[in-house]
Amino acid sequence: MPLLASIDVGSNTVRLLVAEVSKGRIAKEVLSLRDITRLGEGLRDGGRLKPEATERTLKVLRDYAARLKTLKLKGVSAIATEALRKAADGREFAERVLAETGLELDIISGDEEARRTLLGIKAGMSGLGCEGRKLLVDIGGGSTELVTTKDWKAHNSVSMPLGAVSLYERFLFDDPPMAQQVLELERHCYKTLAALKGFKPEGGWDCMVGTAGTITTLAAVELRMDVYDPVRVTGLKMGRAAVGKFLSRFGGLTKENRRLIAGLEAGREDIILSGTALLGVLMDWAGVEFIVVCDYGLREGNLLDYLEKKGR
């Protein structure tokens, strides 16, 4: 079976998937890696990437490129999202990646990110239900993609300037943060979502599916995982009450103490509170009582998109 690789360079995390593909689907994962590099650290619209953030990310990409050279690949698709969309030197960074690793980094739009996320979630949720009108949520480091679909094909999407890293840097200054800081963060999220006109269908959604680091980490914490297991995570239902309890729990702890929580990914102890607060707001705004977790997302959707375009 053909062997393909997908690399997703996000504002917080860089992820690699190498998989065998067959009949338009991911048949077997051969290599799966994720590294928190915080590429979007301190980034503002039109600003430049921090040198230390670019070096952390380049180090990981050099490692990934070296690993890929040892494999008999039929193709590689590497994409970047919000951090490089926002940065004044995003293209410059992509050129440096090409020069130093040989990887061609495609900076995709928010709409394209949402479309490929839909492909990934659809593949991950195969056979797990979630019928009717669906709201798909991908909380990233610098942005959140919302996709609404009924048949997994026709869809509307929007990329919101709300991310776990950007919200943390803007609102949560103390450790642990004051309650007022969390409240201001939530107000900002509600205000941003209120500006969406015509996106929410009449009567709301029948099902909400969530992917990416914040949501899968909450699932791992819910399951008290010492070792992350994507199979156990996918399909897990988390209620609004559970998300509220997570918010209270994280908000009362310092970053150092959050590191001790089983299931909490190392390097995410600072932004898990902002991501959780955002998820709570999204669930309230959407009017849903629970969210279904899916480990598959943009990284997998990107691989499937590449497969489709290459006609394999």
Sequence and secondary structure as in RCSB ss.txt:
>XXXX:A:sequence
MPLLASIDVGSNTVRLLVAEVSKGRIAKEVLSLRDITRLGEGLRDGGRLKPEATERTLKVLRDYAARLKTLKLKG
VSAIATEALRKAADGREFAERVLAETGLELDIISGDEEARRTLLGIKAGMSGLGCEGRKLLVDIGGGSTELVTTK
DWKAHNSVSMPLGAVSLYERFLFDDPPMAQQVLELERHCYKTLAALKGFKPEGGWDCMVGTAGTITTLAAVELRM
DVYDPVRVTGLKMGRAAVGKFLSRFGGLTKENRRLIAGLEAGREDIILSGTALLGVLMDWAGVEFIVVCDYGLRE
GNLLDYLEKKGR
>XXXX:A:secstr
  EEEEEEE SSEEEEEEEEEETTEEEEEEEEEEEE  TTTT  TT    HHHHHHHHHHHHHHHHHHTTS  SE
EEEEE HHHHH TTHHHHHHHHHHHH   EEE  HHHHHHHHHHHHHHHTTTS   SSEEEEEE SS EEEEEES
SSSSEEEEEES  HHHHHHHH  SSS  HHHHHHHHHHHHHHHHT  S S TT  SEEEEESHHHHHHHHHHTT 
SS  HHHHTT EEEHHHHHHHHHHHHTS HHHHTTSTT  TT TTTHHHHHHHHHHHHHHHT SEEEE S  HHH
HHHHHHHHHHT 
